[in-house]
Amino acid sequence: PLDIAVLSPTEHDHDARWPIWISTYSGPDAPSVSNSWSASTWNQFLAQNGVLVLNVNVRTASGKGQTIIDDCYKQLGLQELADLEDAVAWVCANRQGDPARVGITGGSYGGFMSALAMTHSDKFALAVAASGVYDWRMYDTIYTERYMSTPALNPDGYAKTSVIEHAADLHGHLVITHGEMDDNVHLQNAIQLIYALEKAGKDFEFVLY
């Protein structure tokens, strides 16, 4: 089972289908949903304007131990994305979510997940991806190789999880943001993704800070 939090629109229309907005991080052992009230005024604003707000602890981010974290070993993002898809399907079936209007956003690992959702899934219509790692060959080895092994030992895993290598599969609307001084997730991630998207003839937006 997945831990999820749903904030439904304040309107009471039993026939309505609500657009879904997901704010995610989804990195290994980094839960974002807990058994407590979230005081996010942004989420309240969205709900007051007819948006269903969904937050999800994907299984590898649930804080439930190493055995579950191992599900993302050598394939960062793929199991996490499948879990997000399952959560979206549930709110569409049980909470009046609209499967045609699903948006996702996040920064860093969440930026990676947001962009991955637009190239590796057909369940998302909009993503705002901030400072994402769009190919794990461009991130810190101390973090990446803990979960992905090395590119030499896991070439298929690096290829399968690369947003850049799947740029031609982009669908929906992708907004990419990045800071030019980012010394953690280097700007080259965004630049190389932009180049790949342009070569593939894809439309997108880019905002540089």
N, C-alpha and C positions, 0 to 999 in steps of 0.2 A: 504494500500500500504506500501511496505517496502522501506527504503532508502538504496540504494546500490551504490557502486562505482566499475566500471569495468576498468581495465587496460589491454587492448588487446595486444597480441604479436606484435612486430614491423614488422614482416613479413606479406606480403599481399598474402595469399593463400586462395582463396575462397572455396577450396575443403578440407581444413585441419580441423581436430578436435583437439582443444588445451586442454592439461591437465589443470585442474583448481586448484588453490591454494588459500585457505581461511585462513587468520589470524584473529582470533576472540577473543573477551573477552565475550561479550553477557550477562554480568551481569545486574541486574535490574537498570534501570535509568542511564546507562553508555554508551551513544552513542559513536561510533568510526568513523562514517561517517558524514561529514559536507559539506556544500556547499563551499568548498575551495580546493585548490590544495594540494595534498600530495607530499612532496618532498622526499619520501622514496627512497633511492638509492637501497635498497634491492629489492623493488617492480620493479624498473626500470630494475635491473639486471635480474629478473625473466622474465619480458616481453621481454627483448632482447634475451632471450634464449628459447623462444617459449612457455611460460607459461602464461595462462590467470589468472590475479590476481583479486580476488573478495573480496570485503569488504562489510559487511552487518550490518545495524542496525536492529536486530530482534525487534519485536514490543515492547517488554517490556524494551528494552534498548534504545528506540528512544527518550527519554526525553519529551514525549508528555503527561505526567500526570499520576496521580495515578490510574485512571480508567483502563488505558492500562497496567500498571504495575501489576494490580491485576490478569492479565491472567496467571501469573506464581505462584500465591499463592497456596501453598501446593503441588506444582509440579515443583520445580525448574529444568529447563533444557528441559522439554518436549515440551512446546510451542516454546521455542527458537530453538530447534532442528528442529521442523516442519517448522519454518520460514527459516532456513538455507537450508533445503531440497527444499523449494519452490524457493529460490534464485538460487540454483544450476540448477533446472529444467528450469528456465527462461533463464539462460546463455547458457544452452545446446540447447534450442529451438531457441534462438535469437542471440547468439554471438559465435557460433561454439565451444562451450564447449564440452568436451568429457565426457560423463556420466560414462565411465569405468575408468577414471583417475582423481579422485577428492581427493585432500589432504586437511587436516585441521591442524592448529596448534594454540596454545594459552597457556597462563600461568595463574595460579590461577583459577579463574572462567573459563577462556578460556581453561585451561588444563582439567578441568572437562568436558567442552563441547566437547573437542577433543576426549577424551576417551569415552564419552557418545555416540558420533557419531559412534564409532566402535562396540558398544554393543547394541545400540537401533535403528540402521538404517542400511540399506544395500546400501546406496548411496555413501559411502566413502570408498576409497581403502587404504588410508594411513593417520595416525595421529601421530603428535609429541606433546605429552601432557606433559606440564611442571608444576610441583607443583600443581597438581589438587586435588580438594576435591572429593574423589571417593565414599564417603558415608557421607551424611550430618549429621549423628550422631557423626562425628568426627571433626566438625568445631565449631567455637565460637557460643555460644548460642545467644549472643546479635544480631548477624547478621542472623543466621540460623532461629531462632524462629520468627523473624520478617516476614519471607516469608513462612516458613514451619510449623509454630506452633510447638508443641512438639512431640517427637516420640510417646508418649502415646496417644495423641489426633489425630495424623495423621500417624498411622503405615503404611497404604497403600501408602501414598505419599513418605515416606522415602524408602520403599521397591522398588517402581517403579522407583525412581530416582537414585538408587544405582548402580554405575558401578560395584562394587564388587559383588553384588548379581547376576549380569547378566554377570559375567565373561565368563561363558560357551557359551554365544552368540557372543563372539568376532569373527569378520571376518576381513579380510584384515591385514595390517601390523601396529602394534602399537609400538611406541617408547615412553617410559616413562622416564622422567628426573625429578630429585628432588635434593634439597640441604639438606645435613644432618643437617645443623644448622637452618633450617626453623622453626621459632617459631610462624608462623601464620598458614600456612597450614602444619600441622605436618607431618613428614616423615612416620608416621604410615599409612597414606593414601596410599602411594606408596607400602609399605611393604605388607599391607593386600591385595592390588590388585594383586601384584605379586604372593602371596601365592594362591589366588583364581584362577589365570590364570594357575599356575602350576598344581593345583589339577584338573583343567579342561583339561589339556593336550594341552594348547594353546601356540603357538610360539609368542614371543615378544622380544623387546630389552629394556634394562634398563641402564641408565647412572646416576651414583650418583656423585654429586658435593660436 
